[in-house]
Amino acid sequence: MGHVPTRLLSHPCATRSPPMKERKAIESWLTDMDGVLVHEGEPVPGAPEFVNRMKESGKPFLILTNNSIYTPRDLQARLYRMGFDVDENSIWTAALATAQFLADQRPGGTAYVIGEAGLTTAMHAAGYILTEFEPDYVVLGETRTYSFEAITKAIRLISAGSRFICTNPDATGPSNEGLLPAAGSVAAMISQATGVKPYFVGKPNPMMMRSALNAIGAHSETTAMIGDRMDTDVLCGLEAGLETILVLTGISSRLESETYPYRPSRIINSVADLIDEI
């Protein structure tokens, strides 16, 4: 390599990377629920105050969850018992995102659904007919009691040509007794039997974020996503073009965040640190 003139080495482009583009001010908020607002059935300290501040600000916001078991009204009641006063329209679930996706893809379609009220209610509201007879889709969601008979039916329908949709890819879910198999694990079983992989609508698919943004009329450039998981919340927000904020009150730690090839916009201890920003 030949001699490099000193004047080239001192040039700004030769010594440092260009500055990152500064994001616009946050005008709307998306926040995960478990691990961000609540943890093991208790409110995260400062989280009710954070939600109240969002409400008072008048800025659009949604509370997101990959759980498809409960309806927004169910979750509203659950949050209320823990000190949160939110409208059910401020809650966006993987079930709602899935129903919206299918209504856009095939309006007035038919589906065989494995799931509970959160999913079946959303599917009905989207104009879908639930049936076991040659459905357009097999839709798998979360349930407390996965039935071998229902899984067998799903396998046969998918093998016969029904398209396979799953609300979320989570392999396990929490319970008071320990981990439980979740939709992702059951989807893997069905895929192994049929050779067909599902389309996952929930996080980390950015479709979940885009549907949430559409629900509140928000824009990705001025929206922040708050989450506790690098592999779902942060990844999903990043791919949807949002500012991403990792809180340390749930799954991912600061040390773990450094092992991923992508980074959140920032890391904070909890949503309590954001109260003064809203």
Disulfide bonds with the S-S distance in Angstrom:
none
